[in-house]
Amino acid sequence: VKTRTGLARIIGFAQTIMGGTATFFAIFLFYNAFNIKTMFGFNTAETVIYVWLLIIFGILSLISGLFLFFEPQR
Amino acid sequence: LEEPHLKRELGLARATMLGIGGTLSAGNFVIIGYAASLAGYAIVPVVFGCGIISLFTMLSYAELGTAIPLAGGEYTWVKVAYGGFIGFLTGWFEWLSNMFYAALSAIGVAYVTAYLIPQINIPILAVLVVIIFSIINLKGIKETSNAQTVVAALVLGILGIFILTGFPLAQGGQSTISPSLGLVGIFAATAYLFELYLGAEAVAAAQAEIKNPGRNIPIAIVLSAIVLISLYTSLVFVAVGIVPPDILSQQSSPIAFVAEQILGPAGGVLITVGLAIAGLAATNEAILAQSHVLYAMSRDGYLPKGLCKIHKRFCTPHIAIIVSAFFTVILTATGLVNFVVYAVNLGFIVGFTIVNFSLIKLRKTAPHLKRHFKVPLYPLTPLAGIVTAAFLLIFIEPDVLILGLELGVIALLVYYIRMVGYSRIRIAFGGISMGLGFFTAIVAYLLGNNVIVLQGASPLLKSIIIWILILTTAIQFAAGLLNVTAPDR
């Protein structure tokens, strides 16, 4: 049980960070912060799709990660 | 909080004043300026049209209010008609609409006050109004319909003076109805001013306090609608008859500005004081209403139980009030009048549409329900309410529509988390995580085989991205497995 709880905490933390990073990356991409859009050579139409994908990916990962991180102990 | 224990002491006159008083918010008199910029002199028929559109649904409120005499208004009726998610959604949007309405009323108070004291900071004053009335509600106030009747009568009196003295002076301009933005401007102004008549449904919500509800509720609703349509139409007729729409739209408090042209500086002060009092009363009502909705939804198990906790000393739903106040303060701090107006309209358009559908459904599924009042010209009247409200949706600002969609998705999520159960949600998210893992694995594969090309990326950056995607895949799969095999709470 302890191993599972520890693993759930680690994976949950990693997934939450990943979700948060993806969401922030979407915001940076939208505003072309740090010239990200230029760096990857995305045009406007591509950017919109990537921003949506990243936001959906990020939010779902975040929720799933938080479920794992705050998993109640048996 | 439970209305069935209240005494039936409101007669027809006071019930009518309740409907009138519910709509007299300071925000209504601020937004007339922007609407005039959209519709030009056609604002007069626009205001009249908004009243008629609102009346379609008010008749449904009258029928349902007498047929289902239970506390909770539209939330309860929809729960009876549809139950489940639709009932939850109605309560959710009712809460949000009242929150937006509280914010709009507070911002309205700040705007009309700024007309007299231009130095004040509008968002700060509006936030202060919300905080003060939230604290007052926390400590508990008696819902004195007497006070509301007095406030409504006072504001009606002041507006009556404004209209009667301004009517002979109103001339020119309005004879040529030429909207500045054409037909689109007229419809946009209608969608914008839709909230002008909101609040009249308070009569149906207070059914437990009204004497002889079967007779008085429908008459009070129709009477208050007639008074309000006459009042607002005459008001804008006088306003654009004295001050052209383009100048009116530039004023922070358009009606106070017109009053100053008619009655001198004293007129401006009189209107400002009247509107500020009305705005404060409306803010208080909206804060009270939204905390009641949160309380009822929590009591029914739709929201966390903590929200229906009652304070031991003050006997008020303190957690619900604090949560409501928190979101209202954030919204009020933006000071964005137009955004808040459209948000109020969106919430009520959704609510009105569901109420009309509920009426149609209950006529079919519960034909033997005792109805003291029946909507005339059924089913044309509720259908007209649905069609006109849905049509106005087209003219709501896209930003607000997106916000509405997001709030609907959040509602769906909250509902399923509460209703479906923790372990099933965990299993669902386990599946989602594995799906995301599968997706990132495919992206990594396509990127590695140059099917997806990142034009501006160097080979080093590309290989870093591929490794990040592989790591992401592993984490997502592991998370998926852990969620699927999660212990039941």
HADDOCK unambig.tbl for C-alpha pairs under 7 A between the chains (distance, minus, plus):
assign (segid A and resid 8 and name CA) (segid B and resid 482 and name CA) 6.68 0.50 0.50
assign (segid A and resid 11 and name CA) (segid B and resid 475 and name CA) 6.48 0.50 0.50
assign (segid A and resid 11 and name CA) (segid B and resid 479 and name CA) 6.12 0.50 0.50
assign (segid A and resid 12 and name CA) (segid B and resid 479 and name CA) 6.84 0.50 0.50
assign (segid A and resid 15 and name CA) (segid B and resid 475 and name CA) 6.62 0.50 0.50
assign (segid A and resid 39 and name CA) (segid B and resid 456 and name CA) 5.29 0.50 0.50
assign (segid A and resid 39 and name CA) (segid B and resid 457 and name CA) 6.42 0.50 0.50
assign (segid A and resid 40 and name CA) (segid B and resid 454 and name CA) 5.73 0.50 0.50
assign (segid A and resid 40 and name CA) (segid B and resid 455 and name CA) 6.16 0.50 0.50
assign (segid A and resid 40 and name CA) (segid B and resid 456 and name CA) 4.51 0.50 0.50
assign (segid A and resid 40 and name CA) (segid B and resid 457 and name CA) 5.48 0.50 0.50
assign (segid A and resid 41 and name CA) (segid B and resid 454 and name CA) 6.82 0.50 0.50
assign (segid A and resid 41 and name CA) (segid B and resid 455 and name CA) 5.48 0.50 0.50
assign (segid A and resid 41 and name CA) (segid B and resid 456 and name CA) 4.77 0.50 0.50
assign (segid A and resid 61 and name CA) (segid B and resid 433 and name CA) 6.90 0.50 0.50
assign (segid A and resid 64 and name CA) (segid B and resid 429 and name CA) 5.85 0.50 0.50
assign (segid A and resid 68 and name CA) (segid B and resid 483 and name CA) 6.81 0.50 0.50
